[in-house]
């Protein structure tokens, strides 16, 4: 009997833990500033249901890249003014990323970054782009780097 208990304990400890469900007030997708257009955007943010981060082209006229800086979201929690706080890597630091839905395809991204005069806060209004509305170059980058968006 003791062998069975030890065997079950060994199996249970080797099985991967179930992924935490990330609760966000926004849909997964590719998000860009409202001053940009989906068909010509060379940078934006991707949310695939579990990760958040920048996807962008750089260099002269966005001719180089893509650069992909996605991080797993390890926790979310309510923040002030109806925002949701995203935690990355289990670490709470002085900087932060908060998101707030402004409708089905519109959100506010509030970024706080430490600076010499304290935490500098920036608010950006973002819109969500359908994958098919992005440029062929951006579509290829997103399909490769964020495949969950291609099956949305």
C-alpha positions in Angstrom: 0.0 0.0 0.0 2.8 2.3 0.9 4.4 1.9 -2.6 1.1 3.0 -4.2 1.0 6.2 -2.1 4.6 6.9 -3.0 4.0 6.3 -6.7 0.9 8.6 -6.7 2.9 11.3 -4.9 5.7 11.0 -7.4 3.2 11.2 -10.3 1.4 14.2 -8.8 4.6 16.1 -8.1 5.8 15.6 -11.7 2.5 16.7 -13.4 2.5 20.3 -14.5 0.3 22.6 -12.5 -2.9 23.8 -14.2 -2.4 27.2 -15.8 -3.9 30.1 -13.9 -6.9 31.7 -15.6 -6.1 35.3 -16.5 -9.1 37.6 -16.0 -8.8 40.6 -18.2 -11.4 43.3 -19.1 -10.2 43.2 -22.7 -10.4 40.7 -25.5 -7.2 39.1 -26.8 -5.9 40.7 -29.9 -3.4 43.1 -31.4 -3.9 46.6 -30.0 -2.6 49.9 -31.5 -2.7 53.6 -30.6 -5.8 55.4 -31.9 -3.5 57.7 -34.0 -2.4 54.7 -36.1 -4.3 52.6 -38.7 -4.5 48.8 -38.5 -3.3 48.4 -42.1 -0.1 50.4 -41.7 0.7 49.9 -38.0 4.3 48.9 -37.4 4.0 48.6 -33.6 1.4 47.6 -31.0 0.6 45.4 -28.1 -0.5 41.7 -28.3 -2.6 40.0 -25.7 -3.1 36.2 -26.4 -5.1 35.4 -23.3 -2.0 34.6 -21.2 0.8 37.0 -22.3 1.0 40.7 -22.9 3.7 42.7 -24.7 5.0 44.7 -27.6 5.3 43.5 -31.2 7.0 46.0 -33.4 9.2 46.7 -36.4 12.0 49.2 -36.1 14.6 51.0 -38.1 14.0 53.2 -41.1 10.3 53.1 -42.0 9.9 50.0 -39.8 12.1 48.0 -42.2 13.7 45.8 -39.5 12.2 43.2 -37.2 9.9 42.1 -35.9 10.8 42.5 -32.3 8.6 40.6 -29.9 8.5 41.3 -26.2 5.7 39.2 -24.7 5.7 38.3 -21.0 3.5 35.8 -19.3 0.9 37.5 -17.1 1.2 35.7 -13.7 -1.6 37.5 -11.9 -4.3 40.2 -12.4 -6.2 42.1 -9.8 -8.4 45.2 -9.6 -6.7 48.6 -9.5 -8.1 52.1 -8.9 -10.5 53.8 -11.3 -11.8 50.5 -12.9 -8.4 49.4 -14.2 -6.9 45.9 -14.0 -3.3 45.5 -12.9 -1.2 43.0 -14.8 1.7 41.3 -12.9 4.5 39.7 -14.8 6.9 37.1 -13.4 5.5 37.2 -9.9 7.1 40.5 -9.1 5.5 43.8 -7.9 7.8 46.7 -8.7 7.5 50.4 -8.8 6.4 50.3 -12.5 3.1 48.9 -13.7 0.8 48.2 -16.5 -3.0 48.7 -16.0 -5.7 48.1 -18.6 -9.3 49.3 -18.7 -12.0 48.5 -21.3 -13.6 51.4 -23.0 -15.8 49.2 -25.2 -15.4 45.9 -27.2 -12.5 47.1 -29.4 -11.2 50.1 -27.3 -9.1 50.3 -24.1 -7.0 52.5 -22.0 -3.4 51.4 -21.2 -2.0 53.2 -18.1 1.7 52.7 -17.7 3.6 53.8 -14.6 7.4 54.0 -14.8 9.8 55.2 -12.1 11.6 58.4 -12.8 13.6 61.1 -11.0 10.4 62.9 -9.8 8.6 59.7 -8.8 6.4 57.4 -10.9 5.6 58.9 -14.3 2.1 57.9 -15.5 1.1 57.7 -19.2 -2.4 57.0 -20.5 -2.8 55.7 -24.0 -6.1 54.9 -25.8 -5.7 51.7 -27.9 -8.0 50.1 -30.5 -8.0 46.4 -31.4 -7.2 45.4 -34.9 -8.5 42.3 -36.6 -5.6 40.2 -37.8 -6.8 40.4 -41.4 -6.8 44.2 -41.2 -3.1 44.4 -40.5 -0.4 44.6 -43.1 0.8 41.3 -44.6 4.2 41.9 -42.8 2.4 42.4 -39.4 0.1 39.4 -40.1 3.1 37.2 -40.6 4.8 38.5 -37.5 1.7 38.0 -35.3 1.0 34.5 -36.7 4.6 33.4 -35.9 5.0 35.2 -32.5 1.4 35.0 -31.2 -0.2 32.0 -32.9 -3.2 32.1 -30.5 -4.4 35.3 -32.3 -4.5 33.5 -35.7 -7.1 31.1 -34.4 -9.3 33.6 -32.6 
